[in-house]
């Protein structure tokens, strides 16, 4: 595709940049260091069970994409050919800037950090309350989290006996914390 298809706006604006798979951070760092561009590559840290035990992993919040602030007319070619960059996505032949408010909002949600911890809303052993359905108000203990089915196995006391059952995650009260906040 030729440059004549694209509309060039003057002035530095935020743009979404597509990177090679799993190379978001490397591509963002290359743009920042080689061209002095402001980049924003938010990341998520999470725990995953492996053969070595539970290990922390870090991945891009938007897999395959990051944000860079530049003047499209001056830097389009340099950004498009930077190490790790695949392209600057275009929609209907037009490269669309990301509004400053979107980037500012994301940064506010992240509290100025580039990486946040993603935590499960409920964890085994946690005491919580059923907030909907016929068991509403009953205190239960989470036995295991079943994320693939969006359910949790809980242990509850019914008629003097401990009973294990599965409930939807939405039926249980969650800890009061922001979804992007780091775990304490």
C-alpha positions as CSV (number, residue, x, y, z in Angstrom):
1,X,0.0,0.0,0.0
2,X,1.3,3.5,-0.8
3,X,1.5,6.4,1.5
4,X,-1.0,8.3,-0.7
5,X,-3.8,6.2,0.8
6,X,-3.1,7.4,4.3
7,X,-4.2,10.8,5.7
8,X,-1.3,12.5,7.5
9,X,-2.1,14.8,10.5
10,X,0.6,17.1,11.7
11,X,1.6,17.2,15.4
12,X,2.5,14.5,17.9
13,X,-0.4,12.2,18.7
14,X,-0.8,8.8,20.3
15,X,-1.1,5.9,17.8
16,X,-1.6,2.2,18.3
17,X,1.4,0.2,17.0
18,X,1.3,-3.5,16.1
19,X,4.3,-5.5,17.2
20,X,5.6,-9.0,16.4
21,X,4.0,-11.6,18.7
22,X,5.4,-11.4,22.3
23,X,7.7,-8.5,21.2
24,X,5.6,-5.5,22.4
25,X,8.1,-4.4,25.1
26,X,11.1,-4.8,22.9
27,X,9.5,-2.8,20.1
28,X,8.4,-0.1,22.5
29,X,11.8,0.2,24.0
30,X,13.4,0.4,20.5
31,X,11.1,3.3,19.5
32,X,11.8,5.1,22.8
33,X,15.6,4.7,22.7
34,X,16.3,5.0,19.0
35,X,13.8,7.8,18.1
36,X,13.1,9.4,21.5
37,X,9.4,8.7,21.2
38,X,7.1,8.6,24.2
39,X,5.8,5.0,24.4
40,X,3.2,3.2,26.6
41,X,3.2,-0.6,26.8
42,X,1.0,-1.6,29.7
43,X,1.7,-5.1,31.1
44,X,-0.1,-7.6,33.4
45,X,1.6,-9.9,35.9
46,X,-0.1,-13.1,36.8
47,X,0.6,-16.4,38.6
48,X,0.5,-19.7,36.7
49,X,1.1,-23.2,38.0
50,X,4.1,-24.9,36.3
51,X,6.1,-28.0,37.0
52,X,8.4,-25.8,39.1
53,X,5.4,-24.6,41.2
54,X,3.5,-21.3,41.0
55,X,5.5,-18.8,38.9
56,X,4.9,-15.1,38.1
57,X,4.5,-14.3,34.4
58,X,4.3,-10.9,32.7
59,X,2.5,-10.2,29.4
60,X,1.3,-7.3,27.4
61,X,-2.1,-6.0,28.5
62,X,-3.0,-5.7,24.8
63,X,-1.2,-8.7,23.2
64,X,0.6,-7.6,20.0
65,X,0.0,-3.9,20.5
66,X,1.4,-0.9,22.3
67,X,1.0,2.9,22.0
68,X,3.5,5.5,20.8
69,X,3.3,9.3,20.6
70,X,4.7,10.7,17.4
71,X,4.1,13.0,14.4
72,X,2.7,10.7,11.8
73,X,3.9,12.9,8.9
74,X,7.5,12.9,10.2
75,X,7.9,9.5,11.8
76,X,5.6,7.0,10.0
77,X,8.3,5.3,8.1
78,X,10.8,5.1,11.0
79,X,8.1,3.7,13.4
80,X,6.9,1.2,10.8
81,X,10.4,-0.2,10.2
82,X,11.6,-0.2,13.8
83,X,12.8,-3.5,15.3
84,X,9.9,-5.6,16.5
85,X,7.2,-3.5,14.8
86,X,4.9,-5.0,12.2
87,X,2.9,-2.0,11.3
88,X,0.8,1.0,12.3
89,X,-2.8,-0.3,12.0
90,X,-5.0,1.5,9.5
91,X,-8.8,1.5,9.4
92,X,-10.4,2.0,6.0
93,X,-7.1,3.3,4.6
94,X,-6.7,5.8,7.5
95,X,-4.3,5.7,10.4
96,X,-6.4,6.8,13.3
97,X,-4.9,8.5,16.4
98,X,-5.8,7.3,19.9
99,X,-7.4,10.1,21.9
100,X,-5.1,11.5,24.7
101,X,-8.0,10.9,27.1
102,X,-7.8,7.1,26.5
103,X,-4.1,6.9,27.3
104,X,-4.5,9.2,30.3
105,X,-7.4,7.0,31.5
106,X,-5.4,3.9,31.2
107,X,-2.5,5.5,33.0
108,X,-4.8,6.6,35.8
109,X,-6.2,3.1,36.1
110,X,-2.7,1.7,36.4
111,X,-1.7,4.4,39.0
112,X,1.3,5.5,36.9
113,X,2.8,2.0,36.6
114,X,3.4,0.1,33.4
115,X,2.7,-3.3,35.0
116,X,-0.2,-4.5,37.3
117,X,-0.9,-7.7,39.0
118,X,-3.9,-9.6,37.8
119,X,-5.4,-11.5,40.7
120,X,-8.2,-14.0,40.9
121,X,-11.3,-12.5,42.5
122,X,-11.5,-15.4,44.9
123,X,-8.9,-17.7,46.3
124,X,-9.1,-21.2,47.9
125,X,-9.5,-20.9,51.7
126,X,-11.2,-17.5,51.5
127,X,-14.4,-16.9,53.4
128,X,-17.1,-15.1,51.5
129,X,-20.9,-14.7,51.4
130,X,-23.5,-15.8,48.8
131,X,-25.1,-12.7,47.5
132,X,-27.8,-14.1,45.2
133,X,-30.1,-17.0,44.8
134,X,-31.8,-19.2,47.3
135,X,-28.6,-19.4,49.5
136,X,-28.3,-15.6,49.7
137,X,-26.6,-14.5,53.0
138,X,-24.9,-17.9,53.7
139,X,-21.2,-17.8,54.6
140,X,-19.1,-20.2,52.6
141,X,-15.4,-21.1,52.2
142,X,-13.9,-21.3,48.7
143,X,-12.4,-24.7,48.1
144,X,-11.2,-24.3,44.5
145,X,-11.6,-21.8,41.6
146,X,-12.8,-23.1,38.3
147,X,-12.0,-20.2,35.9
148,X,-12.8,-22.1,32.7
149,X,-16.4,-22.5,33.8
150,X,-16.6,-19.2,35.7
151,X,-17.5,-21.1,38.9
152,X,-16.0,-21.9,42.3
153,X,-16.3,-24.9,44.5
154,X,-17.4,-23.9,48.0
155,X,-17.8,-25.6,51.3
156,X,-20.9,-24.7,53.2
157,X,-22.7,-25.8,56.4
158,X,-26.2,-27.2,55.7
159,X,-28.2,-28.8,58.5
160,X,-25.1,-29.4,60.6
161,X,-23.2,-31.1,57.8
162,X,-20.4,-29.7,55.6
163,X,-21.3,-29.9,51.9
164,X,-19.2,-29.1,48.9
165,X,-21.0,-27.6,45.9
166,X,-20.2,-25.3,42.9
167,X,-21.6,-21.8,42.5
168,X,-21.2,-19.2,39.8
169,X,-18.5,-16.6,40.7
170,X,-21.1,-13.8,40.2
171,X,-23.2,-15.3,43.1
172,X,-20.4,-14.7,45.6
173,X,-19.3,-11.5,47.3
174,X,-15.8,-10.5,46.1
175,X,-13.2,-8.5,47.9
176,X,-13.6,-4.8,47.6
177,X,-10.6,-3.9,45.5
178,X,-10.1,-2.3,42.1
179,X,-9.6,-4.9,39.4
180,X,-6.3,-3.4,38.3
181,X,-4.9,-2.8,41.8
182,X,-1.9,-4.8,42.9
183,X,-2.5,-7.6,45.3
184,X,-1.6,-6.8,48.9
